[in-house]
Structures are given as C-alpha cells and as structure tokens.
C-alpha cells in the first residue's frame, strides 16, 4: 500500500520537465527493469536553485523523482550529495519493500547530475570513475526477491 504522499507525488508530480542549459544532468536506471530517471540541475554559487526530472517507470519511480527534486532545491551541492535513498523514502512516508529500488534510483540520479556538474566545471577529474550507480538494477530486484522468500 502506498502512502498518501506517494500517491500525491505520483498524481501531481512536482518539477517535471527539462532545464534548458542545465548545469548538471544525470540519467540512471535500466530499460530492462523499466525504471529510468533523468535529473536536471541548475546550480548558482554552489546552491541548487532548480531541479527538474523526466522518469519512465512505475508510480513509485515518479513519486521518488518528484520528491528528490523537492529535497535538493535550496541545498548546496555537498548537502545534496548527502540525500540518501532512505531520506527520499522517509520524506514520502515510506515505500513498500519491493519499491525501495526507486528511492535508490532517486539518490543515484542526484549523484549523477552533481557528478556531471562537477565534471563540466573541472571539479572532477575525467579519470575519476562515476559513483552514481552503486548497484545494478538486477542486483536490487534480486535482493528484494530474496527478502520476500
């Protein structure tokens, strides 16, 4: 069962769309599992002033994307990097265990967009490996299937 907040963010998602000339763009997910999130950030003086998203996926994926954009706006880049999947899920008053992978994607989308921003601005070496995606989609689904057994 989904919380009222999840349903609200699914039915009335905030910050849907693209930011033209975004300072950072991150895309995470896997077409195989069906959830793909793309996040756009506008950053001024190290503060995220705008965030938008496009998501292909289930209702929980849309809701976590929407909530993630609300959580990052007004935060510094470093503060935004500290937003965890648990923080996204908690802000939505929880997610069913089988849908927690959506909050993982939201956290990874934030990180990917910030890494793109840092790379574009010479704040990240090109040789540094992307840390946005901590687990493959298959691993997340496999992990949840083990918990349900």
C-alpha angles and dihedrals in degrees: 000000000000124000121244089253092055090050092047093051090046095048095038106025116190124224099011115170142042134301111226110229092008116190091223134016125185130182123189137166138065130266087215092066092036101237120108123166127190118188128192123198133194110201128189124179090348092305124113104235099173138015131184134175145198117201134183109196148065128328092269090054091053092046094049091047091051093048092045091057090051092049096052100047110100094017126114116246091256093048090051090053088061093060105111132198087251091056090052092048092045091051087057091050090252140308131237111265092248090057099047089100086073091063088049089056091049091054090046092049091054091049093046093051092048092047088052090051091049092047092050091050098045093251093119126048115241088231092059111105119238111257096185096100109056096169136022116248091244090056092053094049092043090051092053092047089056091051092053095052 
